[in-house]
């Protein structure tokens, strides 16, 4: 509310709800981005604790490889996966804004339906509809490119 009053006090009253909704969505997105970055750094930094009894201590050896990491994958497979990810990102960019928001909040940020509805300022049914339409549209776009998931 403070951002709205500080930055948009001169706007007509009819535009304020829409501006407030956008400010709220951006603030929520910023919060989750910061949370993701902070948790990544605290995990990495906490795993890098020095071991006093070893001279040749390598902090990278303390970090376990993720089970789903591509570290040991075949380079051809890694390249193919990178191409598929690029196609998915292009397909996401072509989705309508609300569908893209719902899809990213639900499946990328892993919010539940209620949290997504609150972030988007709509009903839970609208979130489900937007997500369903986004999934079907993405599937069609990727199928047209020859990718079946």
N, C-alpha and C positions, 0 to 999 in steps of 0.2 A: 504494500500500500504506500510505503514511503517513496519508493521509486516513482510510482504513478503520480503522487502529489508533487514531488520535486520536479519531475521532468515534463509532465503533461498537464499541468494545471490550466494552461491556456486553451486546451482542446475542448470542443463541444461535448456536452454531457452524453450525447448519443454514442460517441466514440470511446468513452471511458471503459465500458465493460469489455470491449474487444481488446483494448490496449492492456487492461489488467490481466486478461486471460493470457496474452502473449508474454507479458512480463513474468507471470506465474510459471508458464511452461518453460521459459528460458532459465528461470531460477532453479527449477526442478532438474532440468537437464544439466546445468552447471554443477549442482550438488552431486548428482550421480557420477559425473565425469571426475570431479575432485575426489570423491570417495573411491572410485576405481583406481586412480593414480596413487592415492595415499596408501591404499591397501597393498598395491603392488610393491611400492617402495618399502613399506614397513616389513613385508614378508621377506624381501630380498635382503634388507639390512639386518634383520634379526637372524638370518641364516648365516651371516658372514662373521659370526663371533670367532675371535682368535682362540686357537688351542695352544696353550703355553708349553706343552710337552713336546711339540713337534717344531723342528727348525724349518723344514720345507713345507710350510703350511700354504696350501692353495685354496683361497676362499671359493673358487668356482667348483671345487670338488665337493663342497658341502651342499651345493644345490642339486637336488635330485631332478632328473629329467622327467618331464610329464609323460604319463603313459600314452597320451594322444599326440605327443610332439612328433615333428617330422625329422628329427635329428638323424635317425638311422634310415630314413626312407630313401628310396631310389631317386636320384636327381630328376629323372624323367617324370616320375610320379609327382614330385614336388612342383615341377614346372607345370604339369597338367592341372594340378590343384590350384596353383596361382592363376592360371587362365580361367578356371571355373569361378573362382572368387571374383575376378575382375568382371566376368559376365554377370554374376549375381549383383555386384555393386551397380553396374550399368542398368540392370533391370529395376533395381530399387529406386534409382534416380528417376525413372520414368513413371513410377507410381504416383497417383494423386497424393497430395500432401497429407491428408488425414489417414489414408491407408498406410503410407510410409511411416507416419508417426506411431500409429497403433502397432504396426509390425515391429518396428525397432524397439519400442518400449516393452512389448510383450516378449519378444524372442531374443533381442540383443541385450537389453537391460534386465531381462528376466523379472519384470514386474508382474504381479498377478492382475486379474481383470479389474478388480476394484481400484488398485493403485493406478493402473493405466487410465481408467475412467476419471479418476480424480485429477490426474496430471493433464488430461486432455479436456477436461471440463464437459464431459458428456456422460451418457448413461452406460452401464455395463453392457447392455444389449448393442449399443452403437459400437463399442470396442470390439465385441465379438463379430459384428457384421463387417467392420473395417478390416479386421484381421483375416477373416475368411476370404473376403474379396481380394485382399493383398496376396494371400497364399495362392489362390487360384490364378490371379493375374501373373504372378511370378512364375508359377508352374508353366503357364502357357507361353510366356516369353522365353523361358529356358528350353522348353520343348521345341520351339521354333528354331532355336540355335543348335538343336541336336543333343541337348543334355536332358537326361531323364534321371530324376532323383528318387 
